[in-house]
Amino acid sequence: VSQLPAIMPAKKAAAGPSYKSLIAAAIAGLKDRTGSSSPAIQAYIVKTNKGLAFKKHLFNAALKSALADGTIQRHHQHNNSFKLGAAAKKAKKAAPKKKAAPKKKAAPKAKKAGAKKTAAKKAGGAKKKAAPKKKTKTAAKKKAAPKKKAAAKSA
């Protein structure tokens, strides 16, 4: 009876990016409004990652996993097409916020923006004054309408 070694060798980490991230990048790169089909995503991955030994079963497993966790979603009209899900869109929005956070020298500019807001409020006040003029024009149109009816009765 043979015995297994006490310590199992550790699995090797994947050399390249995960298939899930490749799928998300492919959908973003294809920019198809109605979603990207599975064959189109596969072709894009193979074309852009020359050194990748593409394995379809790993691709399909990653596709199912990405659908389950919300990274991608099926298009509502084209069932075999996939588009980026809400989770992937949130991740994209979070990344620019991190880049903007280190910039703290923008505080003096905020005062200038405040001045612009006050100017915009003053302009808004001017717009409110213009509104009554529009009402008078519509009143004139209403007065013109009865004249047309009177003309129609006389004819």
ChimeraX attribute file (.defattr): number of C-alpha atoms within 10 A of each C-alpha:
attribute: neighborCount
match mode: 1-to-1
recipient: residues
	/A:1	3
	/A:2	4
	/A:3	5
	/A:4	7
	/A:5	7
	/A:6	6
	/A:7	6
	/A:8	7
	/A:9	7
	/A:10	6
	/A:11	6
	/A:12	6
	/A:13	6
	/A:14	7
	/A:15	7
	/A:16	10
	/A:17	10
	/A:18	12
	/A:19	19
	/A:20	21
	/A:21	14
	/A:22	21
	/A:23	25
	/A:24	20
	/A:25	15
	/A:26	21
	/A:27	24
	/A:28	15
	/A:29	13
	/A:30	14
	/A:31	11
	/A:32	13
	/A:33	8
	/A:34	14
	/A:35	22
	/A:36	24
	/A:37	19
	/A:38	17
	/A:39	11
	/A:40	14
	/A:41	22
	/A:42	19
	/A:43	13
	/A:44	18
	/A:45	21
	/A:46	15
	/A:47	11
	/A:48	11
	/A:49	14
	/A:50	9
	/A:51	9
	/A:52	13
	/A:53	8
	/A:54	14
	/A:55	10
	/A:56	10
	/A:57	9
	/A:58	13
	/A:59	20
	/A:60	15
	/A:61	13
	/A:62	18
	/A:63	20
	/A:64	14
	/A:65	14
	/A:66	22
	/A:67	18
	/A:68	11
	/A:69	12
	/A:70	14
	/A:71	22
	/A:72	24
	/A:73	21
	/A:74	19
	/A:75	18
	/A:76	12
	/A:77	9
	/A:78	12
	/A:79	11
	/A:80	13
	/A:81	20
	/A:82	24
	/A:83	26
	/A:84	23
	/A:85	18
	/A:86	14
	/A:87	14
	/A:88	18
	/A:89	12
	/A:90	11
	/A:91	11
	/A:92	11
	/A:93	10
	/A:94	11
	/A:95	10
	/A:96	10
	/A:97	10
	/A:98	10
	/A:99	9
	/A:100	9
	/A:101	8
	/A:102	8
	/A:103	9
	/A:104	8
	/A:105	8
	/A:106	8
	/A:107	9
	/A:108	9
	/A:109	9
	/A:110	11
	/A:111	11
	/A:112	10
	/A:113	11
	/A:114	11
	/A:115	11
	/A:116	12
	/A:117	12
	/A:118	11
	/A:119	12
	/A:120	12
	/A:121	12
	/A:122	11
	/A:123	11
	/A:124	12
	/A:125	11
	/A:126	11
	/A:127	11
	/A:128	10
	/A:129	10
	/A:130	11
	/A:131	10
	/A:132	10
	/A:133	11
	/A:134	11
	/A:135	11
	/A:136	11
	/A:137	11
	/A:138	11
	/A:139	11
	/A:140	11
	/A:141	11
	/A:142	11
	/A:143	11
	/A:144	11
	/A:145	10
	/A:146	11
	/A:147	11
	/A:148	11
	/A:149	11
	/A:150	10
	/A:151	9
	/A:152	9
	/A:153	8
	/A:154	7
	/A:155	6
